[in-house]
Amino acid sequence: MTGSERLVVRGPEDILGFIPHSLGYWPAASLVAMTLHGTTLGATLRLDLPGPANQADPAAFARAVRRYLESDQDADGSLLAVFTSDAGMGPPSAYDLLVDTVRRALDQAGMPVRDAWLVGDEYWRDALCSDASCCPLPGRPVQEIRDSMLNTEMVYRGSSIGPAPRAGSQPEAPVPAMHLAAVLEAQAGWEHELGGQSRSRAQFNAVLDFWELLLERSHDGQWIPDVERDAFLRATLLVPTWRDALLVMAAAGRAAAEAGAEQFGVLSEDGGDVSAVALPLLPPPGFAGRQQRRAAGAASGAVPAGYGEVLMGLAPAAPDWAGLDALDRILGHLAVLGGHPAAAALTLRGWVAWSRGRGSYAAAHLGRALELEPEYRLAELLLDIVGRGTLCGWAARKEAAWQKFPKDPAGEKETL
């Protein structure tokens, strides 16, 4: 595909067909709002529909929608879609007041709603049309959305629609019992070896070296299970200092991870054995060269981002999305093995999902982490941030936000 190619929206069924690809799943009992930049689709927001107690006065809900969409400072219009059951589609629809209230809020914010739709289990229709002569009931078949040209093109480009995220969902793939037993046995050995090294600067650097190499290798490569490697990685996730530094390194670079650890005073020269525990795999010959280039970049005078700034997506200006995508894939493989390391892996996956602007996935990962290890502090902290509706700083800025297809040159989605 060339850089001039675009995803062209030919009608409302294309817009509605794009929404599940943008979210990663077909929404249910949800309001989906999309910003517009002229004739180009912008950000996508999904919120649970308000319950019956709040439907009579949806002003607070409308303000929340407005607050989220105002993060897209270039937006000059919006689109709404209410995903519900066919029984609630009317007219009059149970959501007429909700749609009208949200429309008024977005009009006042300079993002007038250009179109709105109700999408049920079997039919969909224009939410702003009550004329039965042009919008006859029960509406148009939902299959038109699934068969739309844009949906077909998204599938062709490699996009897929999965199940909706749920906190109680099980791991994605079963693990062979013999492999699981071998990893857990090896992990116990690594925990014993690393037990006195949590403050060791040498071990800190060795752990980050290993993870950094793995992140670079995992950008495009297939994950092949390895007992010693996987056991070592899971053991490192049990040390909060290493876990936090890994997250910062993947997003903001090695210099930020090292500077933060120094700032918090968690490392010492004699915080364990002078020499680091031997790693399960030796780095390839070219790895030292990468370290030297990284050190040269760190010495350029730029101040590394702080841990708190990275955690909230305030710095750097844009994260290393390729690094975070690689980290997310690795953590997914480590999490299916269960146990306390899985709680750490799921917590980090929850943060990555939140930084991508995918709050539903973030809540699901964090919920599963807390099921595995109740009162896991970092998971509780992040779930509170997600639950309050806080947007990650990167997700709120188009130039920094995660793109589902980072290498896809197709560009923006154009409306009619």
ZALUMLO-509520 format. One record per residue (C-alpha): residue in one letter; x negated, y negated, z negated; chain. Coordinates in steps of 0.05 Angstrom, whole numbers. Last residue first. Example, Ala and Ser with C-alpha at 12.3 -4.5 7.8 and 13.67 -1.06 7.14 Angstrom:
<sites>
SITE residuo     c1     c2     c3 cadena
SITE       S   -273     21   -143      A
SITE       A   -246     90   -156      A
</sites>
This chain:
<sites>
SITE residuo     c1     c2     c3 cadena
SITE       L    368   -224    -60      A
SITE       T    322   -208   -117      A
SITE       E    248   -198   -111      A
SITE       K    207   -151   -152      A
SITE       E    134   -173   -160      A
SITE       G     70   -145   -133      A
SITE       A     63    -80    -95      A
SITE       P    -11    -77   -112      A
SITE       D     -1    -18   -160      A
SITE       K    -65     -9   -200      A
SITE       P    -35    -32   -266      A
SITE       F     30      7   -253      A
SITE       K     69      1   -318      A
SITE       Q     41    -69   -328      A
SITE       W     22    -92   -397      A
SITE       A     30   -166   -412      A
SITE       A    -27   -216   -409      A
SITE       E     -7   -260   -350      A
SITE       K     67   -252   -367      A
SITE       R     59   -275   -439      A
SITE       A    105   -248   -493      A
SITE       A     78   -178   -488      A
SITE       W      8   -204   -505      A
SITE       G     32   -238   -568      A
SITE       C     68   -176   -592      A
SITE       L    141   -192   -604      A
SITE       T    170   -190   -674      A
SITE       G    238   -158   -676      A
SITE       R    239   -151   -752      A
SITE       G    240    -75   -743      A
SITE       V    176    -76   -702      A
SITE       I    138   -114   -756      A
SITE       D    167    -70   -811      A
SITE       L    148     -8   -770      A
SITE       L     78    -35   -765      A
SITE       L     70    -43   -840      A
SITE       E    101     24   -856      A
SITE       A     57     59   -804      A
SITE       L     -5     25   -834      A
SITE       R     14     47   -904      A
SITE       Y     31    120   -894      A
SITE       E     87    121   -946      A
SITE       P    113    188   -921      A
SITE       E     62    229   -880      A
SITE       L     92    273   -826      A
SITE       E    160    239   -827      A
SITE       L    124    172   -832      A
SITE       A     86    186   -768      A
SITE       R    150    208   -733      A
SITE       G    182    141   -751      A
SITE       L    121    104   -725      A
SITE       H    124    140   -658      A
SITE       A    199    128   -651      A
SITE       A    194     55   -672      A
SITE       A    140     42   -621      A
SITE       Y    178     77   -566      A
SITE       S    239     33   -580      A
SITE       G    195    -29   -585      A
SITE       R    164    -23   -517      A
SITE       G    131    -91   -508      A
SITE       R     64    -61   -488      A
SITE       S     35    -83   -555      A
SITE       W     92    -45   -589      A
SITE       A     75     19   -551      A
SITE       V      1     11   -569      A
SITE       W     20      0   -642      A
SITE       G     64     62   -643      A
SITE       R      8    102   -610      A
SITE       L    -37     80   -668      A
SITE       T     15    105   -718      A
SITE       L     25    169   -679      A
SITE       A    -50    184   -682      A
SITE       A    -53    169   -757      A
SITE       A      7    213   -771      A
SITE       A    -23    267   -726      A
SITE       P    -86    265   -768      A
SITE       H    -44    283   -829      A
SITE       G    -16    346   -798      A
SITE       G      7    361   -728      A
SITE       L    -31    389   -668      A
SITE       V     15    350   -621      A
SITE       A    -17    286   -646      A
SITE       L    -86    299   -616      A
SITE       H    -59    303   -545      A
SITE       G    -18    240   -553      A
SITE       L    -77    205   -584      A
SITE       I   -118    219   -522      A
SITE       R    -64    190   -476      A
SITE       D    -55    128   -519      A
SITE       L   -130    116   -521      A
SITE       A   -135    119   -445      A
SITE       D    -77     70   -439      A
SITE       L   -110     25   -490      A
SITE       G   -176     25   -452      A
SITE       A   -142     11   -386      A
SITE       W   -102    -44   -420      A
SITE       D   -165    -79   -443      A
SITE       P   -130   -135   -480      A
SITE       A   -111   -203   -452      A
SITE       A   -127   -271   -483      A
SITE       P   -166   -234   -537      A
SITE       A   -132   -247   -584      A
SITE       L    -61   -262   -608      A
SITE       G    -35   -191   -599      A
SITE       M    -14   -184   -671      A
SITE       L    -65   -130   -689      A
SITE       V   -118   -164   -647      A
SITE       E   -111   -229   -686      A
SITE       G   -112   -191   -752      A
SITE       Y   -175   -153   -732      A
SITE       G   -212   -217   -712      A
SITE       A   -230   -230   -639      A
SITE       P   -304   -235   -625      A
SITE       V   -335   -305   -621      A
SITE       A   -366   -317   -553      A
SITE       G   -439   -337   -555      A
SITE       S   -465   -293   -499      A
SITE       A   -495   -244   -548      A
SITE       A   -436   -197   -544      A
SITE       G   -445   -191   -470      A
SITE       A   -517   -170   -478      A
SITE       A   -497   -119   -530      A
SITE       R   -446    -88   -482      A
SITE       R   -497    -85   -427      A
SITE       Q   -545    -49   -474      A
SITE       Q   -492      0   -497      A
SITE       R   -475     16   -425      A
SITE       G   -547     32   -411      A
SITE       A   -549     79   -471      A
SITE       F   -491    119   -441      A
SITE       G   -525    133   -375      A
SITE       P   -560    196   -400      A
SITE       P   -495    231   -419      A
SITE       P   -473    229   -492      A
SITE       L   -484    294   -532      A
SITE       L   -422    330   -555      A
SITE       P   -401    354   -625      A
SITE       L   -435    294   -659      A
SITE       A   -491    303   -710      A
SITE       V   -475    271   -777      A
SITE       A   -507    203   -782      A
SITE       S   -574    192   -814      A
SITE       V   -583    151   -877      A
SITE       D   -534    196   -914      A
SITE       G   -477    157   -945      A
SITE       G   -462     84   -956      A
SITE       D   -536     69   -959      A
SITE       E   -539     18   -903      A
SITE       S   -471     -9   -920      A
SITE       L   -405    -16   -886      A
SITE       V   -336    -39   -911      A
SITE       G   -355   -112   -919      A
SITE       F   -291   -137   -888      A
SITE       Q   -329   -184   -842      A
SITE       E   -378   -129   -822      A
SITE       A   -321    -83   -801      A
SITE       G   -289   -140   -763      A
SITE       A   -354   -156   -726      A
SITE       E   -364    -84   -706      A
SITE       A   -294    -75   -677      A
SITE       A   -296   -143   -642      A
SITE       A   -364   -126   -611      A
SITE       R   -339    -59   -586      A
SITE       G   -283    -88   -544      A
SITE       A   -215   -121   -553      A
SITE       A   -162    -68   -543      A
SITE       A   -199     -2   -547      A
SITE       M   -249    -30   -598      A
SITE       V   -194    -58   -642      A
SITE       L   -158      9   -645      A
SITE       L   -222     48   -657      A
SITE       A   -243     -1   -712      A
SITE       D   -177     12   -748      A
SITE       R   -186     87   -747      A
SITE       W   -259     84   -766      A
SITE       T   -246     42   -828      A
SITE       P   -183     81   -844      A
SITE       V   -220    148   -845      A
SITE       L   -170    204   -828      A
SITE       L   -174    187   -754      A
SITE       T   -247    211   -754      A
SITE       A   -224    281   -773      A
SITE       R   -177    284   -713      A
SITE       L   -233    265   -666      A
SITE       F   -279    318   -695      A
SITE       A   -226    373   -690      A
SITE       D   -211    353   -618      A
SITE       R   -285    355   -599      A
SITE       E   -298    421   -634      A
SITE       V   -237    458   -606      A
SITE       D   -237    431   -535      A
SITE       P   -171    420   -497      A
SITE       I   -180    395   -426      A
SITE       W   -151    326   -413      A
SITE       Q   -151    308   -339      A
SITE       G   -195    250   -317      A
SITE       D   -173    181   -295      A
SITE       H   -188    134   -353      A
SITE       S   -209    191   -398      A
SITE       R   -284    188   -387      A
SITE       E   -289    115   -410      A
SITE       L   -246    129   -471      A
SITE       L   -289    190   -488      A
SITE       L   -353    149   -486      A
SITE       E   -323     96   -530      A
SITE       W   -298    149   -579      A
SITE       F   -366    180   -586      A
SITE       D   -403    114   -593      A
SITE       L   -350     90   -643      A
SITE       V   -363    151   -686      A
SITE       A   -439    142   -681      A
SITE       N   -434     69   -699      A
SITE       F   -393     83   -761      A
SITE       Q   -440    140   -779      A
SITE       A   -500     94   -778      A
SITE       R   -463     40   -817      A
SITE       S   -446     90   -871      A
SITE       R   -385     70   -911      A
SITE       S   -342    130   -893      A
SITE       Q   -400    178   -893      A
SITE       G   -388    220   -956      A
SITE       G   -333    263   -927      A
SITE       L   -360    268   -857      A
SITE       E   -388    338   -865      A
SITE       H   -327    363   -905      A
SITE       E   -277    332   -858      A
SITE       W   -316    362   -800      A
SITE       G   -310    431   -830      A
SITE       A   -236    424   -843      A
SITE       Q   -228    401   -771      A
SITE       A   -262    465   -746      A
SITE       E   -210    507   -783      A
SITE       L   -153    463   -759      A
SITE       V   -178    466   -687      A
SITE       A   -185    542   -688      A
SITE       A   -116    552   -718      A
SITE       L    -85    507   -666      A
SITE       H   -121    541   -609      A
SITE       M    -98    610   -633      A
SITE       A    -26    587   -642      A
SITE       P    -21    558   -572      A
SITE       V      5    486   -577      A
SITE       P     76    469   -555      A
SITE       A     86    407   -512      A
SITE       E    120    339   -523      A
SITE       P    119    340   -599      A
SITE       Q    188    339   -631      A
SITE       S    237    281   -632      A
SITE       G    258    254   -700      A
SITE       A    243    182   -686      A
SITE       R    278    183   -619      A
SITE       P    254    156   -552      A
SITE       A    304    160   -495      A
SITE       P    289    217   -448      A
SITE       G    244    205   -388      A
SITE       I    251    166   -324      A
SITE       S    193    173   -275      A
SITE       S    149    126   -235      A
SITE       G     99    155   -185      A
SITE       R    106    107   -126      A
SITE       Y    157    153    -93      A
SITE       V    199    151   -156      A
SITE       M    198     75   -153      A
SITE       E    217     76    -80      A
SITE       T    277    121    -93      A
SITE       N    300     76   -149      A
SITE       L    292     16   -103      A
SITE       M    333     49    -48      A
SITE       S    391     65    -95      A
SITE       D    412    137   -105      A
SITE       R    411    134   -181      A
SITE       I    448     68   -180      A
SITE       E    500     94   -129      A
SITE       Q    508    155   -175      A
SITE       V    538    107   -226      A
SITE       P    601    108   -183      A
SITE       R    633     40   -171      A
SITE       G    687     11   -215      A
SITE       P    746     42   -251      A
SITE       L    778     -2   -228      A
SITE       P    779    -49   -169      A
SITE       C    730   -107   -165      A
SITE       C    751   -146   -103      A
SITE       S    827   -139   -108      A
SITE       A    824   -124   -183      A
SITE       D    799   -194   -197      A
SITE       S    766   -193   -265      A
SITE       C    695   -205   -242      A
SITE       L    641   -227   -292      A
SITE       A    623   -158   -317      A
SITE       D    613   -132   -247      A
SITE       R    624    -56   -247      A
SITE       W    593     11   -265      A
SITE       Y    622     81   -265      A
SITE       E    606    150   -292      A
SITE       D    573    142   -360      A
SITE       G    584     67   -362      A
SITE       V    546      7   -336      A
SITE       L    577    -62   -346      A
SITE       W    545   -116   -304      A
SITE       A    522   -188   -308      A
SITE       D    499   -237   -255      A
SITE       R    468   -306   -251      A
SITE       V    461   -317   -326      A
SITE       P    434   -387   -337      A
SITE       M    363   -391   -365      A
SITE       G    357   -464   -386      A
SITE       A    363   -448   -460      A
SITE       Q    434   -475   -465      A
SITE       D    455   -429   -408      A
SITE       L    422   -371   -446      A
SITE       A    464   -383   -508      A
SITE       R    528   -392   -467      A
SITE       R    515   -327   -429      A
SITE       V    502   -289   -493      A
SITE       T    569   -312   -521      A
SITE       D    606   -293   -456      A
SITE       V    573   -225   -454      A
SITE       L    591   -210   -527      A
SITE       L    662   -235   -518      A
SITE       D    672   -190   -458      A
SITE       Y    641   -130   -493      A
SITE       A    704    -92   -513      A
SITE       S    724    -99   -441      A
SITE       P    790   -128   -417      A
SITE       P    782   -100   -368      A
SITE       G    762    -50   -390      A
SITE       M    691    -22   -394      A
SITE       G    693      7   -464      A
SITE       A    719     76   -446      A
SITE       D    667     83   -391      A
SITE       S    614     87   -445      A
SITE       T    561     33   -454      A
SITE       F    502      1   -419      A
SITE       V    513    -74   -417      A
SITE       A    472   -107   -363      A
SITE       L    451   -180   -362      A
SITE       L    412   -223   -313      A
SITE       S    372   -286   -325      A
SITE       G    351   -353   -298      A
SITE       D    295   -405   -299      A
SITE       A    241   -363   -333      A
SITE       D    171   -394   -334      A
SITE       Q    165   -395   -410      A
SITE       D    179   -321   -418      A
SITE       S    179   -322   -494      A
SITE       E    247   -356   -487      A
SITE       L    275   -287   -470      A
SITE       Y    264   -262   -541      A
SITE       R    294   -322   -575      A
SITE       R    354   -323   -528      A
SITE       V    370   -250   -542      A
SITE       A    364   -262   -617      A
SITE       R    410   -323   -611      A
SITE       A    462   -280   -575      A
SITE       F    460   -228   -631      A
SITE       A    470   -283   -683      A
SITE       A    529   -310   -643      A
SITE       P    562   -241   -636      A
SITE       D    622   -258   -681      A
SITE       A    676   -204   -672      A
SITE       Q    623   -155   -647      A
SITE       N    586   -158   -713      A
SITE       A    626   -109   -754      A
SITE       P    637    -64   -693      A
SITE       G    562    -53   -685      A
SITE       P    518    -97   -643      A
SITE       L    490    -65   -579      A
SITE       D    419    -41   -587      A
SITE       L    371    -88   -552      A
SITE       R    332    -81   -488      A
SITE       L    290   -136   -457      A
SITE       T    260   -137   -387      A
SITE       A    211   -191   -364      A
SITE       G    211   -223   -295      A
SITE       L    251   -209   -232      A
SITE       T    236   -256   -174      A
SITE       T    287   -300   -139      A
SITE       G    271   -363   -178      A
SITE       H    232   -335   -237      A
SITE       L    286   -291   -268      A
SITE       T    290   -260   -337      A
SITE       M    321   -193   -351      A
SITE       A    370   -175   -406      A
SITE       V    390   -104   -424      A
SITE       L    445    -94   -475      A
SITE       S    447    -24   -503      A
SITE       A    494     31   -523      A
SITE       A    452     78   -480      A
SITE       P    389     62   -440      A
SITE       W    362    108   -385      A
SITE       Y    288    118   -400      A
SITE       G    219     88   -385      A
SITE       L    242     17   -399      A
SITE       S    221    -12   -331      A
SITE       H    240     52   -295      A
SITE       P    308     53   -329      A
SITE       I    319    -20   -309      A
SITE       F    300    -13   -235      A
SITE       G    363     25   -217      A
SITE       L    406    -31   -246      A
SITE       I    369    -81   -202      A
SITE       D    375    -36   -141      A
SITE       E    450    -24   -155      A
SITE       P    458    -99   -158      A
SITE       G    437   -109    -85      A
SITE       R    378   -108    -37      A
SITE       V    321   -116    -86      A
SITE       V    255   -114    -50      A
SITE       L    195    -83    -84      A
SITE       R    137   -119    -53      A
SITE       E     82   -106     -3      A
SITE       S     32   -162      9      A
SITE       G    -23   -129    -31      A
SITE       T    -23    -70     14      A
SITE       M      0      0      0      A
</sites>
